Every structure is written in C-alpha cells, then in structure tokens.
Amino acid sequence: MAKTIYVGNIPWTTTPQDLVDYFSEYGRVISSRVIKDKETNRSRGFGFIEVADEDVEKILEVTDGKEYKGRVLTVNEAKERDNEAEKNLAP
C-alpha cells in the first residue's frame, strides 16, 4: 500500500522530479505531482508525493520544517478532499 503526503511551501520552480529526488533520500517515492494554477499553469507552491506505507513516519519526521531551496517545508499526511463542501461553495 501507499500513502499520499502533502508537501507545502515548495519553491515555484520545483518539478515533480525534484520532489522524487529530494524525498527518495528518506524513503521510496512511488509518484509525485506539483499542483499548478489552471489558468496560468504556474506552480501553486505545493504538491503531493505518494510513498510506501513503511516510509511515511520517517519522511514526515525528517522533512517537516526542514529547509529546501531556501523555503521551510510543510509536510504532513494528505487529507481526503471534501467534494461535498466544494459543491456548496459553487455559485
């Protein structure tokens, strides 16, 4: 199994491969993605990595609050999206 980890406060120039390269030092990274603005296609400053279950705790412990390319990372387990709440926000 795998778990998804939220990675916040990443530099705007960070690529999915950068996330793989960085986090692979601490565990097995299965996939990664950097979230981009739909209109501008620019990074929104956060992304997600999918990691092996057995590596989650180590990655969270070692990387949360650590500096990466001049930014202090926020790293935690990703929360499921609440699609019902999003529907209520729509006009």
C-alpha positions in Angstrom: 0.0 0.0 0.0 0.9 3.6 -0.3 0.0 6.9 1.4 -0.2 10.4 0.0 1.8 13.1 1.6 1.2 16.9 1.2 4.3 19.0 0.6 3.7 22.7 1.1 5.8 25.8 0.7 7.9 24.5 -2.2 9.7 26.9 -4.4 7.8 27.9 -7.6 10.4 26.3 -9.8 10.1 22.8 -8.2 9.2 20.0 -10.6 7.7 16.6 -9.8 11.2 15.1 -10.4 12.7 17.4 -7.9 10.3 16.1 -5.3 11.2 12.5 -6.2 14.9 13.3 -6.0 14.6 15.0 -2.6 12.2 12.7 -0.8 13.8 9.5 -2.1 16.7 10.1 0.3 14.3 9.3 3.1 12.1 6.5 1.6 10.6 5.0 -1.5 8.6 7.6 -3.6 6.1 6.0 -5.9 4.8 9.1 -7.6 4.8 12.9 -7.3 2.9 15.9 -8.6 3.2 19.7 -8.3 -0.2 21.4 -8.3 -0.5 24.2 -10.9 -2.9 27.0 -11.5 -5.4 26.1 -14.2 -5.3 29.5 -15.9 -1.6 30.4 -15.7 -0.1 26.9 -15.5 2.3 28.2 -12.8 3.0 26.2 -9.6 0.7 27.0 -6.7 3.6 26.3 -4.3 2.6 22.8 -3.1 2.4 19.2 -4.3 1.9 15.7 -3.3 4.1 12.6 -3.1 2.9 9.0 -2.8 5.2 6.9 -0.7 5.4 3.3 0.7 3.4 2.9 4.0 6.5 1.8 5.8 8.3 5.1 4.9 5.6 7.6 5.9 6.6 8.2 9.5 10.3 8.7 8.7 9.6 11.1 5.9 7.2 13.2 8.0 9.6 13.2 10.9 12.7 14.1 8.9 11.3 16.6 6.4 8.6 18.6 8.1 10.0 22.0 8.9 13.2 21.4 7.0 14.6 23.9 4.6 14.5 23.1 0.9 16.0 25.5 -1.6 15.5 28.4 0.8 11.9 27.6 1.9 10.8 25.8 5.1 8.7 22.8 4.0 5.3 21.9 5.5 5.0 18.1 5.2 2.1 16.0 6.5 -0.3 13.3 5.6 -2.7 14.5 2.9 -6.3 14.8 3.8 -9.1 13.5 1.6 -10.8 16.2 -0.4 -14.3 17.0 0.8 -16.1 17.2 -2.5 -19.5 17.9 -0.8 -18.1 21.1 0.8 -16.7 22.2 -2.5 -20.1 21.8 -4.2 -21.6 24.1 -1.5 -19.1 26.8 -2.4 -20.1 26.9 -6.0 -22.2 29.9 -7.1 
